[in-house]
Amino acid sequence: MGLFDNLFERKTCDICGDKCGVLGGTKVKDGRLCKSCVSKLSPWLAGLKSFSLAEIREHLTYREENQEKVKNFNITHVIGDKGTKLYLDVEKRQLIITGNSNWRSSNPDVLDFSQLVDYDLKINENKKEIMKETSDGKKESYNPKRYEYSYNFYVYINVNSPWFNTVSMHVNNSTIDGYDNEEYEEAYLFSEEICEVLSSLKEGSLEEINDIVDYYKSQRSNKRTYDSTYYSDTKAYRRGVDYYRERDPRRSHYKF
């Protein structure tokens, strides 16, 4: 009985002193945290086992100070649609990245524009072979092989912060089936727009933001179809159309 008593002993949180539950809470380098204390940490804080209790206390102080920044954050632009969004406060030169619709209550990390390091667009493609059924009920490949495709869009942002290095944006909130449809095109355009806005923020060209937002709004309203003529568009932003084309898996399915 003694062994099992120790196994299921209700341990206490080394930060607040509350019970951690039967599973013993979340471990850090030299202690453990209860669920309530973990919920106060930044969602971007990774590798908790490498942090000491002293560092966790310092981080929680940072999070309390961040809550005040959130309260004073005034939205001037919202970039994104169904997934994670980029919120800007141009007057304060600050940004927030969150997928929480009730974002003020979730205390998202407020970052200064000057903390941006770099960023990248990645479109994850998953393909599954479509098989045909033979007369004897077996499955076999078509010739040539056929596939069905699904996609997820991510923008990874590297930042200069003492607590985390990378913030990720999942641009679409659910997997997109196929590439020749409106849902894919909208996620692609929102991803481009996010990258272009981040480029302007990093380089301090804030006067371009409204132009970028208006341009992509117009592209979405025009229901642009995907074809090679898009890449000869004369509207060129800092990254250039080749940057996006090289990250678009559709280039493997279309001839240019």
N, C-alpha and C positions, 0 to 999 in steps of 0.2 A: 504493500500500500504506500510505503514511503516514496518509492520511485514515482508512482503515478501522482502522488500529492505534489511533488516538485514539478512534474511535467505540466500540470494544469494550474499551478499556483498563479494567482492574479498579480502580475507585476505592476509596478508603478512607473509613471512617466518621469523621466529625469529633468523635465522642463517645468511642468506644472504640478506634478505630484499626484495626478489622477490615475485611476486604474487603466491599464493598457488592454485588458481583455484576455481571453483564454489563450490566444495565439501569441501573446507577449509583445504586441505592438510592433513598431518599425525600428529596426536597429540602426544606430549610427556608430561611429568609431569607438566611442567609450560610453555608450549608454543606449537608451531606447526612448521612443516617442509614442505618445498616444495618438489615436485617430484625430482628435481635435487639433493637436499641435501640428500634425502633418498637413491638415487641411489649410493651415495658415501659410504654408511655404509657397514659394513661387512654383507654378507648374513647370517651369523650365529648369528648375534645380534638379540635376541628375547626380546619380552616384552617392546617395545619402550615406552609405557606409564609410565613405572617405572623409566625412565631415565630423569634427569633434563637437561636443556639446557646447563649448564656448563659441564655436563658429555658428552653430545653429541659433544660439541666443543673439548673436550679432545679426544674423540674417533676419530673425523675427523683428528686431528693431528696425531694420531696413524696410521690412514689409509694413510696419506701422507707419513709417514715414511715407511710404508709397501710397498708402490709403488716403493721406491728405492730398497728394498729387492727383489721385483719381477724382477726388471731390472737386478739385479746381480745374479739371480738364474740360475744356470747351471744344466740342467737335466742330471743325471747319470742313472736313472732307471724310467720307466713308468710301473705301475702295474694297470691292468684293461683293459677293452675292449670297450664295447659299451656304458656303463653308466658313472658314476663318476669315475675318475682315481686318483691314488696316484702317485704324482711326487716326486722324491727324488733328493736331491743334497747332496750326501754322503760327499763330501769334506767340505761343510759348516755345515753338520749335520742338514739339514733343509728339510722340506717337504711342499708340497702344495696338497690340495684336491679340485678338481674342475671337473665339467662336461662340462665346456666351452672349446671348441676346440681352440678358440682364447684367451687363458687364460691370456696372459700377459696384454691384454687391459682391462680385467675384474678385475684386481687387487685382486686376491685371497689371503687370509690370509697366510702368511708364518709362519710356526711353527717350533720351534726347537725340535729335537728328545727328548730333556729332558722334554718337556711339555706334553708328552704322559703319561696318567694315566692308563687307561685300555680300553678295546674294546670288542665288542661282535658281533657275527654273528646271524642274525635273518632272517629266511626264512618265509615270510608270505604266508600262503596257504589259498586260497579261493575255496570253493567247491559249486557246483550247482547241484542239483538233476536232473537227466535225467528221464523224464516222458515218458510213452508210451500212445498212443491214443487207446481208446477202440472202439468197433464197432459202438457205438452211438456217437462218436466224443468227448468224455470226456477224461481227462488226469488222469492217475493213476500211482502209483509207480510200479517199477519192484519188484520182490521178489527173492533174496534180492535186496535192493535198489541200484541203480547205480548213480554214480556221475561223473561230469567232473571237473577237477582241474586246477587252474591257480596259478602262483607263482610270487613273487617279492623278490629279495635278497637285504638285507641291512647289512652294517657293521656300527655299532655305535661306535664312538671313543670319549672317555672322555678325555678332555685336561685341563691343568692348564693355564688358560688365564684370565686376568682381565675383558674380554668382553663377553666371552661365555664359556660354560662348555662342550658342546657336538657338534660334527661334524658328519653328517651322510653321508654315501656313498650308493647311489642306484646303485648297481653293474650292473644290467641289465637295459637298457633304456626303455624297453617296457615289459608289462606283458607276461609271458611265459605260453603257454597253454600246460598242461600235464607235466608229470615228467619223462617219459621214452623216452627222445629224446635228440638230440645233443645240442639244445639250453639250456635246463636245465643243462645238464652236464657241459657245458662250464661256465655257470654262477656260478655253484657250485665250480668248480675248481678255478675260479678267486677269489671267496670269500675266499676259503681256503688259496690261495696264499697271498691275502691281509693281512689276520690274521697272517700268519706265518712271513711275512715281518715286520709287526708292532711289533710282539713279539721280533724279532731280534733287531729292533730299540730301543725298550724300555729297553732291557737288555744289549744293547751296543755291541751285537755280529754282527758287521757289516760284518765280513768276511763270514758270512753265506748267505748273501743276494744273491750273484750270484748263489750259489748252489740251493737255493730255487727257484729262477727264472728259472734256467735251468731245474730243476726237473718238475715244473708245465708246462713248455713249452713242455717238452717231453710227459707228460701225455695228453696234449691236442692234440698233433700231433699223438699220438697212438690211439686216439678215444676210450678211455677207456669206456667200457660198465659197467653199474651199476649192481653190484651183491655183495654178501656177501664176496667174496674172496678178494675184495679190502681192507677190514678192517683187513686182516691178513698180509697186505703188511709190509715188514720188514723196509721200509723207515719210520722212526718215527721222527717227529719234536717235538718241545717243548710242544705243547698243547696236542699232542696225538690224535689218531684217534677217540677215544670215544667222545672227545669234539665236533667234526663235526658230528659224527653219531647221537648224541642226539639232534642236531639242524636240522637234515634233515627230513622233513615230509615224505619222501619216506619210512622211517622205518616202517610206519603204513601200507604201501601197499605191502611190500615184507616180506617174511619170511626169518629170518637169522638162 
